[in-house]
Amino acid sequence: MQQLTSWSIFLLSCIGHTELWVMVVNRSHAFPIKCTHLRKFRALHDLAIVIFPWLLLWKCGLNSGGLLTGGSLADQTTFWRITIMITLLAAIPWFLGILRWQWRRRFEFHKVASREVFDVLALARLGKTSGDIRGSRWHPSIVWPWNEVFTLEVNVKSIPTSNPLATSRRPLRVVHLSDMHFIDCPGADYYRFVVKKTVELDADAIVFTGDLIDKPELLETAVEILRPLTKVAPCFFILGNHDWRYDYEYFRSTLAASGWKCVTGSHERIQLADRNVLFAGSELPWIGVAPPSVEHAGVDLRILLSHSPDQFRFAQKSGYDVMLSGHTHGGQVVLPVIGPVYAPSIYGVSFAAGLFHLNKLTLHVSRGIGAKDPLRWRCRPELTCLEIFC
């Protein structure tokens, strides 16, 4: 029993230590911190997670009086007793997070009215689509056999309403694109496939919620690929934190010149399918200012585009009905049982991806299309058509 207790303390301490670093890293990426600082901090996180178990084993495990050699917690130095107690306490939110994922969040993550999955790379190999799907950029994660970065999940999700009159007419169809991350992996023709599928969704409006470019020289290619969508439906966009790292005003003006309408810090009213709809945008906390309150706007539907889901409380206070976000990529990797681990949000992985009903506000967080680090597992790139009853 003593050995079991000691091994449990050792294991839970390592889990709690990892959880502490994950919590801090997730929240650090929710603030306007320079990417060079974030990279250094992430490297420190990686190093600390690897070193801690060995250090704990050395100082409190196999030494004389160690936890694994017949000793107890009381036999350790004051520093290590405090360290172990802190890390043991930090294991509690890890367990609570698993329970929350299993009990609620995984259903919100996967909830769709219909789903269609495409292996775009396999289609190219079979000659059913053509062009550059992989891109020229190589990354070690690409060789991982379960990587889903070249797949695409096309979803239809329904947003109901409490208004009984809304069910008598067809829903408004809003296609939500997010987090393109043009960086030449996937290749340009992968994104052309995404645009092709977007056209097929017969949208009333198309929105993009930020993170367009990670390689500035691909801006012209990105605009050329996205331009045809402006002929299909009204298109609205905001930018994100990756765009903020570069000349984002140039990105904004170039995309706007192609026919896309930027709504950051403002709002745009438009008639869609016999309904008055308002689109507004927020690029906070990285760029610009918040859009005005729309509580008394006198429209049928008020939609906020916000790159980060962290702005949902602002959306609630300001009278928005629907908020569309990205930024978190669904965690990119969703572990069995545990769920997503990393999501750049002050709420951690609580809103990693999915459809959330938060009192009067409906929040949709897209898993996005691309990623700077091209690794996806159990978390495919996502293109979503939202059917909004209003």
C-alpha positions in Angstrom: 0.0 0.0 0.0 2.9 2.3 0.8 4.4 1.8 -2.6 1.1 2.4 -4.3 0.6 5.6 -2.4 4.1 6.8 -3.2 3.8 6.0 -6.9 0.4 7.8 -7.0 1.9 10.9 -5.4 4.7 10.8 -7.9 2.4 10.4 -10.9 -0.2 12.9 -9.8 2.6 15.4 -9.0 3.8 15.1 -12.6 0.3 15.5 -14.0 -0.4 18.6 -11.8 2.9 20.1 -12.8 2.1 19.7 -16.5 -1.4 21.0 -15.9 0.0 24.2 -14.4 2.2 24.9 -17.4 -0.6 24.1 -19.8 -3.0 26.5 -18.0 -0.4 29.3 -18.1 0.5 28.7 -21.8 -3.1 28.7 -22.9 -3.8 31.9 -21.2 -0.6 33.7 -22.2 -1.7 33.2 -25.9 -5.0 35.1 -25.2 -3.2 38.4 -24.7 -1.3 40.8 -27.1 2.2 39.4 -26.3 4.8 39.5 -29.0 5.2 36.1 -30.7 9.0 36.1 -30.0 8.2 36.1 -26.2 5.5 33.5 -26.6 7.9 31.2 -28.5 10.5 31.5 -25.7 7.9 30.8 -23.1 6.6 27.8 -25.0 10.2 26.5 -25.2 10.5 26.9 -21.4 7.2 25.0 -21.0 8.5 22.1 -23.1 11.7 21.9 -21.2 10.1 22.1 -17.8 7.6 19.4 -18.6 10.4 17.0 -19.7 12.8 17.8 -16.8 10.4 17.8 -13.9 9.7 14.1 -13.6 13.4 13.3 -13.7 14.2 16.0 -11.1 11.4 14.7 -8.9 12.7 11.2 -9.3 16.2 12.4 -8.3 15.3 14.5 -5.4 12.3 12.7 -4.0 12.1 9.4 -5.6 15.0 6.9 -5.6 17.3 8.7 -3.1 17.5 7.6 0.6 14.2 8.4 2.2 12.6 9.0 -1.2 9.0 8.3 -2.0 9.8 5.2 -4.0 12.3 3.8 -1.5 10.1 3.5 1.6 10.1 7.2 2.5 7.0 9.4 2.9 6.1 13.0 2.0 7.1 14.1 5.5 10.7 12.9 4.8 11.2 15.3 2.0 12.7 18.8 2.3 10.4 21.8 2.9 10.9 23.0 -0.7 9.9 19.7 -2.2 7.0 19.1 0.2 5.5 22.5 -0.9 6.2 21.8 -4.5 4.6 18.4 -4.4 1.5 19.8 -2.5 1.1 22.5 -5.1 1.3 20.1 -8.0 -1.0 17.6 -6.4 -3.6 20.4 -6.0 -3.1 21.3 -9.7 -4.1 17.8 -10.7 -7.6 18.6 -9.5 -8.5 20.8 -12.5 -7.0 18.2 -14.8 -9.5 15.6 -13.5 -12.4 18.2 -13.5 -11.5 19.0 -17.1 -11.8 15.4 -18.2 -15.2 15.1 -16.5 -16.4 18.3 -18.1 -15.2 17.0 -21.5 -16.9 13.7 -21.1 -20.1 15.1 -19.6 -20.7 18.1 -21.8 -18.0 19.7 -24.0 -17.5 16.8 -26.4 -21.1 16.9 -27.3 -20.9 20.6 -28.1 -17.7 20.0 -29.9 -19.2 17.4 -32.3 -22.8 18.6 -32.5 -23.9 19.0 -36.2 -27.0 18.6 -38.2 -25.0 17.0 -41.0 -21.4 16.2 -41.7 -19.3 15.4 -44.8 -15.6 14.5 -44.6 -13.2 14.8 -47.5 -9.6 13.5 -47.7 -8.4 16.1 -50.1 -5.0 14.6 -50.5 -6.5 11.2 -51.3 -8.8 12.8 -53.8 -5.8 14.4 -55.5 -4.0 11.1 -55.7 -7.1 9.5 -57.3 -7.3 12.3 -59.8 -10.7 13.5 -58.5 -9.2 16.9 -57.6 -6.0 18.4 -58.9 -3.2 20.7 -58.0 -0.9 21.5 -55.1 -2.5 20.0 -51.9 0.6 19.6 -49.8 2.4 22.8 -50.5 6.1 23.3 -50.6 6.7 23.9 -46.8 7.9 20.8 -45.0 7.2 20.2 -41.3 8.0 17.1 -39.3 4.4 16.6 -38.2 3.3 15.9 -41.8 4.9 12.4 -41.7 2.7 11.4 -38.7 0.4 8.8 -40.2 -2.8 10.0 -38.4 -2.4 13.6 -39.3 -5.7 15.0 -40.7 -4.3 18.4 -41.8 -5.1 17.6 -45.5 -8.7 16.6 -44.8 -11.8 18.9 -44.6 -15.0 18.5 -42.6 -18.0 20.3 -44.1 -20.6 20.8 -41.4 -24.1 22.1 -41.3 -25.2 23.3 -37.8 -28.5 24.6 -36.7 -29.0 27.6 -34.4 -32.6 27.6 -33.1 -34.6 30.6 -31.9 -37.3 31.2 -29.3 -39.3 33.2 -31.8 -42.2 30.9 -33.0 -42.6 33.0 -36.2 -39.0 32.1 -37.3 -39.8 28.4 -37.9 -42.3 29.3 -40.6 -39.6 30.5 -43.0 -36.3 29.0 -44.2 -33.3 29.6 -42.0 -30.6 32.1 -42.9 -27.5 30.3 -44.2 -24.2 31.9 -43.0 -21.0 30.1 -43.9 -18.3 30.5 -41.3 -14.6 30.3 -42.4 -11.7 30.9 -40.0 -8.0 30.6 -39.5 -6.8 30.1 -43.0 -3.1 30.6 -42.0 -1.7 30.7 -45.5 1.9 29.4 -45.0 2.2 27.0 -48.0 1.1 24.0 -46.1 -1.5 23.0 -47.1 -0.9 24.2 -50.6 -3.0 26.7 -52.6 -5.2 24.1 -54.2 -6.3 22.8 -50.9 -7.8 26.2 -50.2 -9.3 26.3 -53.7 -11.1 23.0 -52.7 -12.3 24.8 -49.6 -13.7 27.7 -51.7 -15.3 25.2 -54.1 -17.1 23.5 -51.1 -18.1 27.0 -49.8 -19.8 27.9 -53.0 -21.7 24.6 -52.9 -23.2 25.5 -49.5 -25.6 28.1 -51.1 -24.9 30.7 -48.5 -26.8 34.0 -47.8 -23.6 35.4 -46.4 -20.0 34.3 -45.9 -17.8 35.4 -43.0 -14.1 35.0 -42.1 -13.0 35.4 -38.5 -9.3 36.1 -38.8 -5.8 34.7 -39.1 -5.4 34.9 -42.9 -1.6 35.0 -43.4 1.5 33.5 -41.8 3.6 34.1 -44.9 3.1 37.6 -46.1 4.3 36.8 -49.7 1.2 34.6 -50.0 -1.2 37.5 -49.6 -1.8 37.9 -53.3 -2.5 34.1 -53.6 -4.9 34.2 -50.7 -6.9 37.1 -52.1 -7.0 35.5 -55.5 -8.4 32.3 -54.0 -11.0 34.1 -51.8 -12.1 36.7 -54.4 -14.7 34.4 -56.2 -16.7 34.1 -53.0 -17.7 37.8 -53.3 -19.7 36.8 -56.4 -21.6 34.2 -54.5 -22.8 36.1 -51.4 -22.0 39.2 -49.3 -18.6 38.5 -47.6 -17.5 40.0 -44.2 -14.2 39.7 -42.4 -12.0 40.6 -39.5 -8.3 39.8 -38.9 -6.6 37.9 -36.1 -3.5 37.8 -33.9 -1.3 36.2 -36.6 -2.2 39.0 -39.0 -1.4 41.5 -36.2 2.3 40.3 -36.4 2.7 41.7 -39.9 1.5 44.8 -41.8 -2.2 44.0 -40.9 -3.6 47.3 -42.4 -2.1 46.3 -45.7 -3.7 42.8 -45.4 -7.0 44.5 -44.5 -7.0 47.0 -47.4 -5.9 44.3 -50.0 -8.6 41.9 -49.0 -11.2 44.7 -48.8 -10.3 45.8 -52.3 -11.2 42.4 -53.6 -14.8 42.8 -52.5 -14.7 41.5 -48.9 -16.2 43.9 -46.3 -14.2 44.6 -43.1 -16.5 45.2 -40.1 -13.9 45.5 -37.3 -14.8 48.1 -34.7 -18.0 48.9 -36.7 -21.2 47.3 -38.0 -22.9 46.8 -41.3 -26.6 46.4 -41.9 -27.8 44.3 -44.8 -31.0 42.7 -46.1 -30.6 38.9 -46.3 -33.4 36.5 -47.3 -36.1 39.1 -46.2 -34.4 39.7 -42.9 -32.5 42.7 -41.6 -29.2 41.5 -40.4 -26.3 43.3 -38.7 -22.7 42.2 -38.9 -20.1 43.7 -36.5 -16.5 42.8 -35.8 -13.9 42.7 -33.0 -10.2 42.0 -33.3 -9.5 42.6 -29.6 -7.3 42.2 -27.7 -4.8 42.6 -30.5 -6.1 45.2 -32.9 -8.5 48.2 -32.9 -11.5 48.9 -30.7 -14.7 47.2 -29.9 -17.8 47.7 -32.0 -20.7 49.7 -30.6 -23.6 48.2 -28.6 -26.4 46.9 -30.8 -28.9 46.2 -28.2 -31.4 48.6 -29.7 -30.4 48.2 -33.3 -33.9 47.2 -34.5 -32.8 44.3 -36.7 -33.9 40.7 -37.0 -30.4 39.3 -36.2 -27.2 40.7 -34.7 -24.0 38.8 -35.5 -20.6 39.6 -34.0 -17.4 38.3 -35.7 -14.7 38.0 -33.0 -11.4 36.3 -33.6 -11.2 35.1 -30.0 -14.1 33.4 -28.2 -13.0 35.3 -25.1 -15.1 38.2 -26.2 -18.4 36.4 -25.6 -19.2 38.4 -22.4 -18.8 41.6 -24.4 -21.2 40.2 -27.0 -23.7 39.3 -24.3 -23.6 42.8 -22.7 -23.8 44.5 -26.1 -26.9 42.8 -27.3 -25.6 40.4 -30.0 -27.6 37.2 -30.8 -24.8 35.2 -32.4 -21.0 35.4 -32.1 -18.7 33.6 -34.5 -15.0 33.0 -33.5 -11.9 31.0 -34.3 -8.4 31.3 -32.9 -8.4 28.1 -30.8 -8.3 25.5 -33.7 -10.2 23.1 -31.5 -6.9 22.4 -29.8 -5.6 20.8 -33.1 -5.1 17.5 -31.2 -8.0 16.0 -29.2 -6.8 13.1 -27.0 -9.0 10.1 -26.3 -10.8 10.5 -23.0 -9.0 13.7 -22.1 -10.1 15.9 -25.0 -8.3 19.0 -26.3 -5.3 20.2 -24.1 -4.0 23.4 -25.7 -6.3 26.3 -26.7 -5.2 29.9 -26.6 -7.9 31.3 -24.4 -8.4 32.8 -20.9 -10.9 30.0 -20.5 -8.5 27.3 -21.5 -10.2 24.6 -23.5 -13.7 25.4 -22.3 -14.5 26.9 -25.7 -12.0 25.1 -27.9 -14.6 24.5 -30.7 -18.2 23.9 -31.2 -21.7 25.4 -30.7 -22.4 26.9 -27.3 -25.7 28.4 -26.0 -24.8 31.0 -23.4 -28.1 32.5 -22.2 -29.4 34.6 -25.0 -26.1 34.4 -27.0 -25.1 31.5 -29.3 -21.4 31.2 -29.7 -19.9 29.2 -32.6 -16.1 28.5 -32.4 -14.7 27.1 -35.6 -11.8 24.6 -35.6 -10.4 26.7 -38.6 -8.9 25.6 -41.9 -5.2 25.9 -41.5 -2.6 26.1 -38.8 1.0 27.4 -38.5 2.0 24.0 -37.2 0.3 21.6 -39.6 -0.8 18.9 -37.1 -4.4 17.7 -36.7 -5.6 14.6 -34.9 -9.3 13.9 -34.1 -9.8 17.6 -34.9 -10.2 18.0 -38.7 -10.1 21.4 -40.4 -13.7 22.7 -40.5 -15.9 24.6 -42.9 -19.3 25.3 -41.4 -22.7 26.4 -42.7 -24.8 27.8 -39.9 -28.5 27.6 -40.4 -29.9 30.4 -38.2 -33.6 30.5 -37.5 -34.5 34.2 -37.0 
